[in-house]
Amino acid sequence: MESRITELEIKLGLNEDHLEEINRTVFRQQQQIDLLQAQIRELYQLMQPGAPSEPRNPRDDIPPHY
């Protein structure tokens, strides 16, 4: 009976370690998602018509092979 309790305690400790590592991974991924969402919002704002931007030269839109 004593060895079974010890084995369960070891398994519980390992599971707690794994859970903590998963929590850290999820936290880092959420930070990355937040950063990517902010970048997408910024790009979306830049792509909106009428968004304040620098004047564009129509020649910039011509492919370089012309």
PDB file of N, H, CA, C and O in Angstrom:
ATOM      1  N   MET A   1       0.830  -1.193   0.000  1.00  0.00           N
ATOM      2  CA  MET A   1       0.000   0.000   0.000  1.00  0.00           C
ATOM      3  C   MET A   1       0.876   1.259   0.000  1.00  0.00           C
ATOM      4  O   MET A   1       0.573   2.233  -0.690  1.00  0.00           O
ATOM      5  N   GLU A   2       1.955   1.229   0.775  1.00  0.00           N
ATOM      6  H   GLU A   2       2.201   0.438   1.335  1.00  0.00           H
ATOM      7  CA  GLU A   2       2.866   2.373   0.853  1.00  0.00           C
ATOM      8  C   GLU A   2       3.491   2.688  -0.515  1.00  0.00           C
ATOM      9  O   GLU A   2       3.613   3.852  -0.899  1.00  0.00           O
ATOM     10  N   SER A   3       3.884   1.637  -1.238  1.00  0.00           N
ATOM     11  H   SER A   3       3.786   0.692  -0.926  1.00  0.00           H
ATOM     12  CA  SER A   3       4.503   1.853  -2.544  1.00  0.00           C
ATOM     13  C   SER A   3       3.501   2.414  -3.553  1.00  0.00           C
ATOM     14  O   SER A   3       3.877   3.199  -4.423  1.00  0.00           O
ATOM     15  N   ARG A   4       2.255   2.027  -3.446  1.00  0.00           N
ATOM     16  H   ARG A   4       1.950   1.389  -2.739  1.00  0.00           H
ATOM     17  CA  ARG A   4       1.222   2.559  -4.354  1.00  0.00           C
ATOM     18  C   ARG A   4       1.019   4.047  -4.100  1.00  0.00           C
ATOM     19  O   ARG A   4       0.865   4.826  -5.041  1.00  0.00           O
ATOM     20  N   ILE A   5       1.018   4.441  -2.839  1.00  0.00           N
ATOM     21  H   ILE A   5       1.143   3.809  -2.074  1.00  0.00           H
ATOM     22  CA  ILE A   5       0.862   5.865  -2.507  1.00  0.00           C
ATOM     23  C   ILE A   5       2.052   6.659  -3.018  1.00  0.00           C
ATOM     24  O   ILE A   5       1.884   7.744  -3.575  1.00  0.00           O
ATOM     25  N   THR A   6       3.235   6.135  -2.837  1.00  0.00           N
ATOM     26  H   THR A   6       3.372   5.253  -2.385  1.00  0.00           H
ATOM     27  CA  THR A   6       4.446   6.801  -3.322  1.00  0.00           C
ATOM     28  C   THR A   6       4.408   6.944  -4.836  1.00  0.00           C
ATOM     29  O   THR A   6       4.746   7.999  -5.372  1.00  0.00           O
ATOM     30  N   GLU A   7       4.000   5.888  -5.525  1.00  0.00           N
ATOM     31  H   GLU A   7       3.726   5.030  -5.090  1.00  0.00           H
ATOM     32  CA  GLU A   7       3.906   5.927  -6.991  1.00  0.00           C
ATOM     33  C   GLU A   7       2.893   6.975  -7.434  1.00  0.00           C
ATOM     34  O   GLU A   7       3.147   7.710  -8.389  1.00  0.00           O
ATOM     35  N   LEU A   8       1.760   7.057  -6.764  1.00  0.00           N
ATOM     36  H   LEU A   8       1.554   6.460  -5.988  1.00  0.00           H
ATOM     37  CA  LEU A   8       0.741   8.059  -7.102  1.00  0.00           C
ATOM     38  C   LEU A   8       1.251   9.479  -6.836  1.00  0.00           C
ATOM     39  O   LEU A   8       0.957  10.396  -7.602  1.00  0.00           O
ATOM     40  N   GLU A   9       2.003   9.660  -5.771  1.00  0.00           N
ATOM     41  H   GLU A   9       2.242   8.915  -5.149  1.00  0.00           H
ATOM     42  CA  GLU A   9       2.564  10.972  -5.468  1.00  0.00           C
ATOM     43  C   GLU A   9       3.568  11.393  -6.538  1.00  0.00           C
ATOM     44  O   GLU A   9       3.610  12.558  -6.933  1.00  0.00           O
ATOM     45  N   ILE A  10       4.367  10.452  -7.001  1.00  0.00           N
ATOM     46  H   ILE A  10       4.333   9.505  -6.680  1.00  0.00           H
ATOM     47  CA  ILE A  10       5.327  10.748  -8.070  1.00  0.00           C
ATOM     48  C   ILE A  10       4.589  11.138  -9.344  1.00  0.00           C
ATOM     49  O   ILE A  10       4.945  12.118  -9.997  1.00  0.00           O
ATOM     50  N   LYS A  11       3.563  10.374  -9.697  1.00  0.00           N
ATOM     51  H   LYS A  11       3.274   9.577  -9.166  1.00  0.00           H
ATOM     52  CA  LYS A  11       2.783  10.679 -10.904  1.00  0.00           C
ATOM     53  C   LYS A  11       2.107  12.042 -10.778  1.00  0.00           C
ATOM     54  O   LYS A  11       2.064  12.802 -11.745  1.00  0.00           O
ATOM     55  N   LEU A  12       1.585  12.354  -9.608  1.00  0.00           N
ATOM     56  H   LEU A  12       1.620  11.737  -8.822  1.00  0.00           H
ATOM     57  CA  LEU A  12       0.932  13.646  -9.393  1.00  0.00           C
ATOM     58  C   LEU A  12       1.937  14.782  -9.560  1.00  0.00           C
ATOM     59  O   LEU A  12       1.631  15.801 -10.179  1.00  0.00           O
ATOM     60  N   GLY A  13       3.127  14.605  -9.010  1.00  0.00           N
ATOM     61  H   GLY A  13       3.376  13.778  -8.507  1.00  0.00           H
ATOM     62  CA  GLY A  13       4.164  15.624  -9.154  1.00  0.00           C
ATOM     63  C   GLY A  13       4.545  15.849 -10.610  1.00  0.00           C
ATOM     64  O   GLY A  13       4.703  16.990 -11.045  1.00  0.00           O
ATOM     65  N   LEU A  14       4.691  14.768 -11.359  1.00  0.00           N
ATOM     66  H   LEU A  14       4.562  13.841 -11.006  1.00  0.00           H
ATOM     67  CA  LEU A  14       5.016  14.890 -12.782  1.00  0.00           C
ATOM     68  C   LEU A  14       3.897  15.578 -13.548  1.00  0.00           C
ATOM     69  O   LEU A  14       4.150  16.410 -14.419  1.00  0.00           O
ATOM     70  N   ASN A  15       2.670  15.231 -13.222  1.00  0.00           N
ATOM     71  H   ASN A  15       2.464  14.555 -12.514  1.00  0.00           H
ATOM     72  CA  ASN A  15       1.529  15.864 -13.890  1.00  0.00           C
ATOM     73  C   ASN A  15       1.474  17.357 -13.583  1.00  0.00           C
ATOM     74  O   ASN A  15       1.152  18.158 -14.460  1.00  0.00           O
ATOM     75  N   GLU A  16       1.781  17.731 -12.358  1.00  0.00           N
ATOM     76  H   GLU A  16       2.042  17.080 -11.645  1.00  0.00           H
ATOM     77  CA  GLU A  16       1.801  19.152 -12.004  1.00  0.00           C
ATOM     78  C   GLU A  16       2.883  19.889 -12.778  1.00  0.00           C
ATOM     79  O   GLU A  16       2.669  21.016 -13.225  1.00  0.00           O
ATOM     80  N   ASP A  17       4.045  19.262 -12.941  1.00  0.00           N
ATOM     81  H   ASP A  17       4.219  18.346 -12.578  1.00  0.00           H
ATOM     82  CA  ASP A  17       5.125  19.867 -13.727  1.00  0.00           C
ATOM     83  C   ASP A  17       4.702  20.043 -15.181  1.00  0.00           C
ATOM     84  O   ASP A  17       4.938  21.093 -15.779  1.00  0.00           O
ATOM     85  N   HIS A  18       4.084  19.023 -15.742  1.00  0.00           N
ATOM     86  H   HIS A  18       3.893  18.170 -15.257  1.00  0.00           H
ATOM     87  CA  HIS A  18       3.626  19.106 -17.134  1.00  0.00           C
ATOM     88  C   HIS A  18       2.567  20.189 -17.293  1.00  0.00           C
ATOM     89  O   HIS A  18       2.585  20.937 -18.270  1.00  0.00           O
ATOM     90  N   LEU A  19       1.661  20.276 -16.356  1.00  0.00           N
ATOM     91  H   LEU A  19       1.646  19.668 -15.562  1.00  0.00           H
ATOM     92  CA  LEU A  19       0.608  21.290 -16.421  1.00  0.00           C
ATOM     93  C   LEU A  19       1.203  22.693 -16.360  1.00  0.00           C
ATOM     94  O   LEU A  19       0.765  23.583 -17.089  1.00  0.00           O
ATOM     95  N   GLU A  20       2.179  22.895 -15.514  1.00  0.00           N
ATOM     96  H   GLU A  20       2.535  22.173 -14.921  1.00  0.00           H
ATOM     97  CA  GLU A  20       2.831  24.202 -15.415  1.00  0.00           C
ATOM     98  C   GLU A  20       3.532  24.559 -16.726  1.00  0.00           C
ATOM     99  O   GLU A  20       3.473  25.707 -17.166  1.00  0.00           O
ATOM    100  N   GLU A  21       4.183  23.597 -17.342  1.00  0.00           N
ATOM    101  H   GLU A  21       4.230  22.664 -16.984  1.00  0.00           H
ATOM    102  CA  GLU A  21       4.845  23.839 -18.633  1.00  0.00           C
ATOM    103  C   GLU A  21       3.818  24.175 -19.713  1.00  0.00           C
ATOM    104  O   GLU A  21       4.048  25.060 -20.537  1.00  0.00           O
ATOM    105  N   ILE A  22       2.715  23.488 -19.709  1.00  0.00           N
ATOM    106  H   ILE A  22       2.528  22.769 -19.039  1.00  0.00           H
ATOM    107  CA  ILE A  22       1.639  23.780 -20.672  1.00  0.00           C
ATOM    108  C   ILE A  22       1.100  25.186 -20.444  1.00  0.00           C
ATOM    109  O   ILE A  22       0.855  25.916 -21.404  1.00  0.00           O
ATOM    110  N   ASN A  23       0.914  25.568 -19.199  1.00  0.00           N
ATOM    111  H   ASN A  23       1.113  24.974 -18.420  1.00  0.00           H
ATOM    112  CA  ASN A  23       0.427  26.918 -18.892  1.00  0.00           C
ATOM    113  C   ASN A  23       1.394  27.980 -19.400  1.00  0.00           C
ATOM    114  O   ASN A  23       0.963  28.989 -19.956  1.00  0.00           O
ATOM    115  N   ARG A  24       2.689  27.769 -19.217  1.00  0.00           N
ATOM    116  H   ARG A  24       3.039  26.948 -18.765  1.00  0.00           H
ATOM    117  CA  ARG A  24       3.681  28.725 -19.721  1.00  0.00           C
ATOM    118  C   ARG A  24       3.635  28.808 -21.246  1.00  0.00           C
ATOM    119  O   ARG A  24       3.735  29.895 -21.816  1.00  0.00           O
ATOM    120  N   THR A  25       3.483  27.656 -21.903  1.00  0.00           N
ATOM    121  H   THR A  25       3.402  26.773 -21.440  1.00  0.00           H
ATOM    122  CA  THR A  25       3.410  27.635 -23.364  1.00  0.00           C
ATOM    123  C   THR A  25       2.174  28.381 -23.859  1.00  0.00           C
ATOM    124  O   THR A  25       2.259  29.168 -24.802  1.00  0.00           O
ATOM    125  N   VAL A  26       1.046  28.142 -23.236  1.00  0.00           N
ATOM    126  H   VAL A  26       0.976  27.503 -22.470  1.00  0.00           H
ATOM    127  CA  VAL A  26      -0.194  28.822 -23.635  1.00  0.00           C
ATOM    128  C   VAL A  26      -0.062  30.322 -23.414  1.00  0.00           C
ATOM    129  O   VAL A  26      -0.528  31.111 -24.237  1.00  0.00           O
ATOM    130  N   PHE A  27       0.564  30.723 -22.319  1.00  0.00           N
ATOM    131  H   PHE A  27       0.942  30.083 -21.651  1.00  0.00           H
ATOM    132  CA  PHE A  27       0.759  32.139 -22.044  1.00  0.00           C
ATOM    133  C   PHE A  27       1.611  32.797 -23.133  1.00  0.00           C
ATOM    134  O   PHE A  27       1.265  33.869 -23.628  1.00  0.00           O
ATOM    135  N   ARG A  28       2.725  32.153 -23.507  1.00  0.00           N
ATOM    136  H   ARG A  28       3.006  31.282 -23.105  1.00  0.00           H
ATOM    137  CA  ARG A  28       3.588  32.694 -24.566  1.00  0.00           C
ATOM    138  C   ARG A  28       2.841  32.762 -25.895  1.00  0.00           C
ATOM    139  O   ARG A  28       2.966  33.741 -26.631  1.00  0.00           O
ATOM    140  N   GLN A  29       2.072  31.730 -26.199  1.00  0.00           N
ATOM    141  H   GLN A  29       1.971  30.935 -25.601  1.00  0.00           H
ATOM    142  CA  GLN A  29       1.314  31.733 -27.451  1.00  0.00           C
ATOM    143  C   GLN A  29       0.278  32.846 -27.462  1.00  0.00           C
ATOM    144  O   GLN A  29       0.049  33.465 -28.501  1.00  0.00           O
ATOM    145  N   GLN A  30      -0.354  33.110 -26.320  1.00  0.00           N
ATOM    146  H   GLN A  30      -0.168  32.608 -25.476  1.00  0.00           H
ATOM    147  CA  GLN A  30      -1.341  34.188 -26.262  1.00  0.00           C
ATOM    148  C   GLN A  30      -0.666  35.539 -26.482  1.00  0.00           C
ATOM    149  O   GLN A  30      -1.241  36.419 -27.123  1.00  0.00           O
ATOM    150  N   GLN A  31       0.544  35.712 -25.959  1.00  0.00           N
ATOM    151  H   GLN A  31       1.010  34.997 -25.438  1.00  0.00           H
ATOM    152  CA  GLN A  31       1.276  36.949 -26.210  1.00  0.00           C
ATOM    153  C   GLN A  31       1.570  37.110 -27.697  1.00  0.00           C
ATOM    154  O   GLN A  31       1.442  38.205 -28.245  1.00  0.00           O
ATOM    155  N   GLN A  32       1.962  36.026 -28.341  1.00  0.00           N
ATOM    156  H   GLN A  32       2.066  35.137 -27.896  1.00  0.00           H
ATOM    157  CA  GLN A  32       2.241  36.076 -29.776  1.00  0.00           C
ATOM    158  C   GLN A  32       0.969  36.388 -30.563  1.00  0.00           C
ATOM    159  O   GLN A  32       1.007  37.169 -31.514  1.00  0.00           O
ATOM    160  N   ILE A  33      -0.135  35.799 -30.184  1.00  0.00           N
ATOM    161  H   ILE A  33      -0.167  35.165 -29.411  1.00  0.00           H
ATOM    162  CA  ILE A  33      -1.415  36.047 -30.857  1.00  0.00           C
ATOM    163  C   ILE A  33      -1.796  37.511 -30.704  1.00  0.00           C
ATOM    164  O   ILE A  33      -2.228  38.142 -31.669  1.00  0.00           O
ATOM    165  N   ASP A  34      -1.643  38.058 -29.499  1.00  0.00           N
ATOM    166  H   ASP A  34      -1.292  37.545 -28.716  1.00  0.00           H
ATOM    167  CA  ASP A  34      -1.971  39.464 -29.271  1.00  0.00           C
ATOM    168  C   ASP A  34      -1.120  40.379 -30.146  1.00  0.00           C
ATOM    169  O   ASP A  34      -1.626  41.345 -30.716  1.00  0.00           O
ATOM    170  N   LEU A  35       0.171  40.076 -30.251  1.00  0.00           N
ATOM    171  H   LEU A  35       0.583  39.291 -29.788  1.00  0.00           H
ATOM    172  CA  LEU A  35       1.059  40.872 -31.092  1.00  0.00           C
ATOM    173  C   LEU A  35       0.652  40.789 -32.555  1.00  0.00           C
ATOM    174  O   LEU A  35       0.600  41.806 -33.247  1.00  0.00           O
ATOM    175  N   LEU A  36       0.363  39.583 -33.026  1.00  0.00           N
ATOM    176  H   LEU A  36       0.405  38.757 -32.464  1.00  0.00           H
ATOM    177  CA  LEU A  36      -0.043  39.409 -34.422  1.00  0.00           C
ATOM    178  C   LEU A  36      -1.363  40.123 -34.720  1.00  0.00           C
ATOM    179  O   LEU A  36      -1.526  40.696 -35.798  1.00  0.00           O
ATOM    180  N   GLN A  37      -2.296  40.092 -33.784  1.00  0.00           N
ATOM    181  H   GLN A  37      -2.164  39.626 -32.909  1.00  0.00           H
ATOM    182  CA  GLN A  37      -3.563  40.790 -33.982  1.00  0.00           C
ATOM    183  C   GLN A  37      -3.346  42.299 -34.071  1.00  0.00           C
ATOM    184  O   GLN A  37      -3.983  42.972 -34.881  1.00  0.00           O
ATOM    185  N   ALA A  38      -2.461  42.825 -33.253  1.00  0.00           N
ATOM    186  H   ALA A  38      -1.943  42.278 -32.595  1.00  0.00           H
ATOM    187  CA  ALA A  38      -2.164  44.258 -33.311  1.00  0.00           C
ATOM    188  C   ALA A  38      -1.537  44.614 -34.657  1.00  0.00           C
ATOM    189  O   ALA A  38      -1.858  45.650 -35.240  1.00  0.00           O
ATOM    190  N   GLN A  39      -0.649  43.760 -35.145  1.00  0.00           N
ATOM    191  H   GLN A  39      -0.389  42.919 -34.672  1.00  0.00           H
ATOM    192  CA  GLN A  39      -0.028  44.017 -36.443  1.00  0.00           C
ATOM    193  C   GLN A  39      -1.058  43.946 -37.569  1.00  0.00           C
ATOM    194  O   GLN A  39      -1.007  44.746 -38.503  1.00  0.00           O
ATOM    195  N   ILE A  40      -1.978  43.007 -37.489  1.00  0.00           N
ATOM    196  H   ILE A  40      -2.019  42.357 -36.730  1.00  0.00           H
ATOM    197  CA  ILE A  40      -3.025  42.894 -38.516  1.00  0.00           C
ATOM    198  C   ILE A  40      -3.915  44.127 -38.494  1.00  0.00           C
ATOM    199  O   ILE A  40      -4.272  44.654 -39.548  1.00  0.00           O
ATOM    200  N   ARG A  41      -4.280  44.598 -37.284  1.00  0.00           N
ATOM    201  H   ARG A  41      -3.990  44.171 -36.428  1.00  0.00           H
ATOM    202  CA  ARG A  41      -5.102  45.814 -37.192  1.00  0.00           C
ATOM    203  C   ARG A  41      -4.390  47.005 -37.825  1.00  0.00           C
ATOM    204  O   ARG A  41      -5.009  47.805 -38.528  1.00  0.00           O
ATOM    205  N   GLU A  42      -3.085  47.119 -37.573  1.00  0.00           N
ATOM    206  H   GLU A  42      -2.583  46.470 -37.002  1.00  0.00           H
ATOM    207  CA  GLU A  42      -2.313  48.216 -38.146  1.00  0.00           C
ATOM    208  C   GLU A  42      -2.283  48.119 -39.668  1.00  0.00           C
ATOM    209  O   GLU A  42      -2.463  49.122 -40.359  1.00  0.00           O
ATOM    210  N   LEU A  43      -2.057  46.919 -40.190  1.00  0.00           N
ATOM    211  H   LEU A  43      -1.911  46.105 -39.629  1.00  0.00           H
ATOM    212  CA  LEU A  43      -2.062  46.739 -41.644  1.00  0.00           C
ATOM    213  C   LEU A  43      -3.433  47.027 -42.238  1.00  0.00           C
ATOM    214  O   LEU A  43      -3.535  47.624 -43.309  1.00  0.00           O
ATOM    215  N   TYR A  44      -4.478  46.608 -41.552  1.00  0.00           N
ATOM    216  H   TYR A  44      -4.394  46.123 -40.682  1.00  0.00           H
ATOM    217  CA  TYR A  44      -5.839  46.861 -42.021  1.00  0.00           C
ATOM    218  C   TYR A  44      -6.099  48.362 -42.120  1.00  0.00           C
ATOM    219  O   TYR A  44      -6.694  48.835 -43.088  1.00  0.00           O
ATOM    220  N   GLN A  45      -5.649  49.102 -41.112  1.00  0.00           N
ATOM    221  H   GLN A  45      -5.165  48.717 -40.326  1.00  0.00           H
ATOM    222  CA  GLN A  45      -5.838  50.549 -41.137  1.00  0.00           C
ATOM    223  C   GLN A  45      -5.078  51.191 -42.293  1.00  0.00           C
ATOM    224  O   GLN A  45      -5.563  52.140 -42.907  1.00  0.00           O
ATOM    225  N   LEU A  46      -3.901  50.679 -42.586  1.00  0.00           N
ATOM    226  H   LEU A  46      -3.506  49.908 -42.086  1.00  0.00           H
ATOM    227  CA  LEU A  46      -3.118  51.214 -43.694  1.00  0.00           C
ATOM    228  C   LEU A  46      -3.767  50.923 -45.043  1.00  0.00           C
ATOM    229  O   LEU A  46      -3.606  51.694 -45.989  1.00  0.00           O
ATOM    230  N   MET A  47      -4.498  49.819 -45.135  1.00  0.00           N
ATOM    231  H   MET A  47      -4.630  49.193 -44.366  1.00  0.00           H
ATOM    232  CA  MET A  47      -5.110  49.425 -46.396  1.00  0.00           C
ATOM    233  C   MET A  47      -6.459  50.089 -46.654  1.00  0.00           C
ATOM    234  O   MET A  47      -6.979  50.017 -47.767  1.00  0.00           O
ATOM    235  N   GLN A  48      -7.025  50.728 -45.650  1.00  0.00           N
ATOM    236  H   GLN A  48      -6.603  50.787 -44.746  1.00  0.00           H
ATOM    237  CA  GLN A  48      -8.336  51.339 -45.812  1.00  0.00           C
ATOM    238  C   GLN A  48      -8.251  52.536 -46.751  1.00  0.00           C
ATOM    239  O   GLN A  48      -7.314  53.329 -46.670  1.00  0.00           O
ATOM    240  N   PRO A  49      -9.249  52.666 -47.660  1.00  0.00           N
ATOM    241  CA  PRO A  49      -9.254  53.836 -48.545  1.00  0.00           C
ATOM    242  C   PRO A  49      -9.442  55.100 -47.712  1.00  0.00           C
ATOM    243  O   PRO A  49     -10.198  55.127 -46.740  1.00  0.00           O
ATOM    244  N   GLY A  50      -8.743  56.123 -48.119  1.00  0.00           N
ATOM    245  H   GLY A  50      -8.129  56.101 -48.909  1.00  0.00           H
ATOM    246  CA  GLY A  50      -8.858  57.385 -47.401  1.00  0.00           C
ATOM    247  C   GLY A  50      -8.011  57.434 -46.146  1.00  0.00           C
ATOM    248  O   GLY A  50      -8.034  58.423 -45.414  1.00  0.00           O
ATOM    249  N   ALA A  51      -7.271  56.379 -45.899  1.00  0.00           N
ATOM    250  H   ALA A  51      -7.252  55.576 -46.494  1.00  0.00           H
ATOM    251  CA  ALA A  51      -6.391  56.388 -44.731  1.00  0.00           C
ATOM    252  C   ALA A  51      -5.268  57.367 -45.006  1.00  0.00           C
ATOM    253  O   ALA A  51      -4.740  57.424 -46.117  1.00  0.00           O
ATOM    254  N   PRO A  52      -4.906  58.132 -43.997  1.00  0.00           N
ATOM    255  CA  PRO A  52      -3.822  59.094 -44.225  1.00  0.00           C
ATOM    256  C   PRO A  52      -2.533  58.351 -44.568  1.00  0.00           C
ATOM    257  O   PRO A  52      -2.074  57.477 -43.832  1.00  0.00           O
ATOM    258  N   SER A  53      -1.982  58.723 -45.685  1.00  0.00           N
ATOM    259  H   SER A  53      -2.355  59.433 -46.282  1.00  0.00           H
ATOM    260  CA  SER A  53      -0.729  58.096 -46.109  1.00  0.00           C
ATOM    261  C   SER A  53       0.049  59.097 -46.946  1.00  0.00           C
ATOM    262  O   SER A  53      -0.437  60.185 -47.255  1.00  0.00           O
ATOM    263  N   GLU A  54       1.224  58.722 -47.296  1.00  0.00           N
ATOM    264  H   GLU A  54       1.618  57.838 -47.046  1.00  0.00           H
ATOM    265  CA  GLU A  54       2.044  59.580 -48.138  1.00  0.00           C
ATOM    266  C   GLU A  54       1.471  59.598 -49.551  1.00  0.00           C
ATOM    267  O   GLU A  54       0.902  58.603 -50.000  1.00  0.00           O
ATOM    268  N   PRO A  55       1.616  60.714 -50.250  1.00  0.00           N
ATOM    269  CA  PRO A  55       1.148  60.735 -51.652  1.00  0.00           C
ATOM    270  C   PRO A  55       1.911  59.693 -52.459  1.00  0.00           C
ATOM    271  O   PRO A  55       3.116  59.509 -52.290  1.00  0.00           O
ATOM    272  N   ARG A  56       1.183  59.022 -53.333  1.00  0.00           N
ATOM    273  H   ARG A  56       0.203  59.172 -53.470  1.00  0.00           H
ATOM    274  CA  ARG A  56       1.804  57.954 -54.127  1.00  0.00           C
ATOM    275  C   ARG A  56       2.035  58.440 -55.538  1.00  0.00           C
ATOM    276  O   ARG A  56       1.237  59.194 -56.096  1.00  0.00           O
ATOM    277  N   ASN A  57       3.113  58.009 -56.091  1.00  0.00           N
ATOM    278  H   ASN A  57       3.761  57.397 -55.638  1.00  0.00           H
ATOM    279  CA  ASN A  57       3.446  58.299 -57.470  1.00  0.00           C
ATOM    280  C   ASN A  57       2.918  57.137 -58.309  1.00  0.00           C
ATOM    281  O   ASN A  57       3.257  55.988 -58.026  1.00  0.00           O
ATOM    282  N   PRO A  58       2.095  57.397 -59.337  1.00  0.00           N
ATOM    283  CA  PRO A  58       1.575  56.297 -60.162  1.00  0.00           C
ATOM    284  C   PRO A  58       2.664  55.441 -60.798  1.00  0.00           C
ATOM    285  O   PRO A  58       2.435  54.262 -61.068  1.00  0.00           O
ATOM    286  N   ARG A  59       3.839  56.006 -61.041  1.00  0.00           N
ATOM    287  H   ARG A  59       4.025  56.964 -60.822  1.00  0.00           H
ATOM    288  CA  ARG A  59       4.938  55.238 -61.612  1.00  0.00           C
ATOM    289  C   ARG A  59       5.400  54.111 -60.677  1.00  0.00           C
ATOM    290  O   ARG A  59       5.982  53.126 -61.132  1.00  0.00           O
ATOM    291  N   ASP A  60       5.139  54.258 -59.372  1.00  0.00           N
ATOM    292  H   ASP A  60       4.666  55.058 -59.002  1.00  0.00           H
ATOM    293  CA  ASP A  60       5.526  53.226 -58.418  1.00  0.00           C
ATOM    294  C   ASP A  60       4.722  51.949 -58.613  1.00  0.00           C
ATOM    295  O   ASP A  60       5.163  50.873 -58.210  1.00  0.00           O
ATOM    296  N   ASP A  61       3.543  52.054 -59.228  1.00  0.00           N
ATOM    297  H   ASP A  61       3.184  52.928 -59.556  1.00  0.00           H
ATOM    298  CA  ASP A  61       2.682  50.891 -59.444  1.00  0.00           C
ATOM    299  C   ASP A  61       3.025  50.124 -60.707  1.00  0.00           C
ATOM    300  O   ASP A  61       2.516  49.024 -60.920  1.00  0.00           O
ATOM    301  N   ILE A  62       3.894  50.697 -61.558  1.00  0.00           N
ATOM    302  H   ILE A  62       4.308  51.591 -61.384  1.00  0.00           H
ATOM    303  CA  ILE A  62       4.267  50.035 -62.807  1.00  0.00           C
ATOM    304  C   ILE A  62       5.295  48.948 -62.474  1.00  0.00           C
ATOM    305  O   ILE A  62       6.277  49.211 -61.779  1.00  0.00           O
ATOM    306  N   PRO A  63       5.070  47.737 -62.967  1.00  0.00           N
ATOM    307  CA  PRO A  63       6.060  46.677 -62.725  1.00  0.00           C
ATOM    308  C   PRO A  63       7.415  47.071 -63.292  1.00  0.00           C
ATOM    309  O   PRO A  63       7.466  47.797 -64.284  1.00  0.00           O
ATOM    310  N   PRO A  64       8.491  46.628 -62.710  1.00  0.00           N
ATOM    311  CA  PRO A  64       9.839  47.065 -63.146  1.00  0.00           C
ATOM    312  C   PRO A  64      10.225  46.618 -64.540  1.00  0.00           C
ATOM    313  O   PRO A  64      11.173  47.170 -65.099  1.00  0.00           O
ATOM    314  N   HIS A  65       9.553  45.657 -65.130  1.00  0.00           N
ATOM    315  H   HIS A  65       8.783  45.208 -64.676  1.00  0.00           H
ATOM    316  CA  HIS A  65       9.957  45.188 -66.460  1.00  0.00           C
ATOM    317  C   HIS A  65       9.434  46.091 -67.571  1.00  0.00           C
ATOM    318  O   HIS A  65       9.748  45.847 -68.735  1.00  0.00           O
ATOM    319  N   TYR A  66       8.651  47.122 -67.265  1.00  0.00           N
ATOM    320  H   TYR A  66       8.395  47.321 -66.319  1.00  0.00           H
ATOM    321  CA  TYR A  66       8.182  48.058 -68.301  1.00  0.00           C
ATOM    322  C   TYR A  66       9.159  49.172 -68.497  1.00  0.00           C
ATOM    323  O   TYR A  66       8.933  50.053 -69.327  1.00  0.00           O
TER     324      TYR A  66
END
